[in-house]
Amino acid sequence: MKPDPAAQYFPFYCAGCAILALSSWLWVRSRPTPQEKKLWSDRTSIIGDVFVVGFMCFFLVLWRQYIAVPIFIAFGVFIAYLNIRNMFYCDSCGKRSTSSYGWSTRSFHCLHCGHKLR
């Protein structure tokens, strides 16, 4: 059996994910207002998605699975869109709430204090 060409890069991917997750969590948590938390949460979500999709595309090219690259890019864009669209920070209590209504435009209230978010 041939050795996996991506095996040597997998520890870097795991370490990068861990560092990115911890640093983005600490950075967003340290922002003083809910508006800044939402802004930086959106930015770190995009950065994280670019990191994950970039590594996945790199692995797919190493494995010579070129047809799957656009599929993973589209999937990553869709996940980033859903993260940005359905995550809210309450203006009243400052805590994060995630809407699980999907594509619905009905109103959504904070799970912690009941303040209307959408």
C-alpha positions as CSV (number, residue, x, y, z in Angstrom):
1,M,0.0,0.0,0.0
2,K,1.2,3.5,-0.8
3,P,1.7,6.0,2.1
4,D,-0.9,8.8,2.3
5,P,0.7,12.0,1.0
6,A,-1.5,14.1,3.3
7,A,-0.6,12.3,6.5
8,Q,2.4,14.5,7.3
9,Y,0.3,17.7,7.1
10,F,-2.6,16.5,9.3
11,P,-1.0,17.4,12.6
12,F,-0.5,21.0,11.3
13,Y,-4.2,21.1,10.4
14,C,-5.2,19.9,13.8
15,A,-2.9,22.4,15.6
16,G,-4.1,25.2,13.3
17,C,-7.7,24.4,14.1
18,A,-7.1,24.3,17.8
19,I,-5.1,27.6,17.8
20,L,-7.7,29.3,15.6
21,A,-10.6,28.1,17.7
22,L,-9.1,29.2,21.0
23,S,-7.8,32.5,19.8
24,S,-11.1,33.5,18.1
25,W,-13.1,32.4,21.1
26,L,-10.9,34.5,23.4
27,W,-10.9,37.5,21.0
28,V,-14.7,37.5,20.5
29,R,-15.3,37.1,24.2
30,S,-13.1,40.1,25.1
31,R,-15.1,42.5,22.9
32,P,-17.0,45.0,25.0
33,T,-20.3,45.4,23.0
34,P,-22.6,42.9,21.3
35,Q,-22.2,44.7,18.0
36,E,-18.4,44.2,18.1
37,K,-18.9,40.6,19.2
38,K,-21.1,40.0,16.2
39,L,-18.7,41.7,13.9
40,W,-15.7,39.7,15.1
41,S,-17.7,36.5,15.3
42,D,-18.5,36.9,11.6
43,R,-14.9,37.6,10.7
44,T,-13.5,34.7,12.7
45,S,-16.2,32.4,11.2
46,I,-15.0,33.4,7.7
47,I,-11.4,33.0,8.6
48,G,-12.0,29.6,10.1
49,D,-14.0,28.5,7.1
50,V,-11.3,29.6,4.7
51,F,-8.8,27.7,6.8
52,V,-10.8,24.5,6.8
53,V,-11.8,24.7,3.2
54,G,-8.3,25.6,2.1
55,F,-6.8,22.6,3.9
56,M,-9.5,20.3,2.5
57,C,-8.8,21.5,-1.0
58,F,-5.1,21.0,-0.4
59,F,-5.8,17.5,0.7
60,L,-8.1,16.8,-2.2
61,V,-5.4,18.0,-4.7
62,L,-2.8,15.7,-2.9
63,W,-5.2,12.8,-3.3
64,R,-5.9,13.8,-6.9
65,Q,-9.7,14.2,-6.3
66,Y,-10.0,17.4,-8.4
67,I,-13.7,17.1,-9.0
68,A,-14.5,17.4,-5.3
69,V,-12.7,20.8,-4.9
70,P,-15.6,23.0,-6.1
71,I,-18.1,20.9,-4.0
72,F,-16.1,21.5,-0.8
73,I,-15.7,25.2,-1.7
74,A,-19.5,25.6,-2.2
75,F,-20.2,23.7,1.0
76,G,-17.8,25.9,2.9
77,V,-19.4,29.1,1.6
78,F,-22.9,27.7,2.6
79,I,-21.7,26.9,6.1
80,A,-20.2,30.3,6.5
81,Y,-23.4,31.9,5.3
82,L,-25.5,29.9,7.8
83,N,-23.1,30.8,10.6
84,I,-23.3,34.5,9.9
85,R,-27.1,34.5,9.3
86,N,-28.2,32.5,12.3
87,M,-25.9,33.7,15.1
88,F,-26.9,36.7,17.2
89,Y,-25.6,38.6,20.2
90,C,-28.2,40.0,22.4
91,D,-28.2,43.8,22.9
92,S,-29.7,43.4,26.4
93,C,-27.6,40.7,28.0
94,G,-24.7,40.4,25.5
95,K,-24.8,36.6,25.3
96,R,-24.7,34.6,22.1
97,S,-27.9,32.9,20.7
98,T,-28.2,30.8,17.6
99,S,-31.5,30.6,15.7
100,S,-32.5,27.2,14.7
101,Y,-35.4,28.3,12.5
102,G,-33.4,27.8,9.3
103,W,-34.8,29.8,6.4
104,S,-37.8,31.1,8.3
105,T,-38.0,34.9,8.7
106,R,-40.2,34.7,11.9
107,S,-39.0,36.5,14.9
108,F,-36.4,35.1,17.2
109,H,-35.8,35.9,20.9
110,C,-32.7,35.6,23.1
111,L,-32.6,32.2,24.8
112,H,-31.1,33.8,28.0
113,C,-33.2,36.9,28.6
114,G,-36.1,36.9,26.1
115,H,-35.0,40.1,24.2
116,K,-36.2,40.2,20.6
117,L,-33.2,39.6,18.2
118,R,-34.9,39.3,14.8
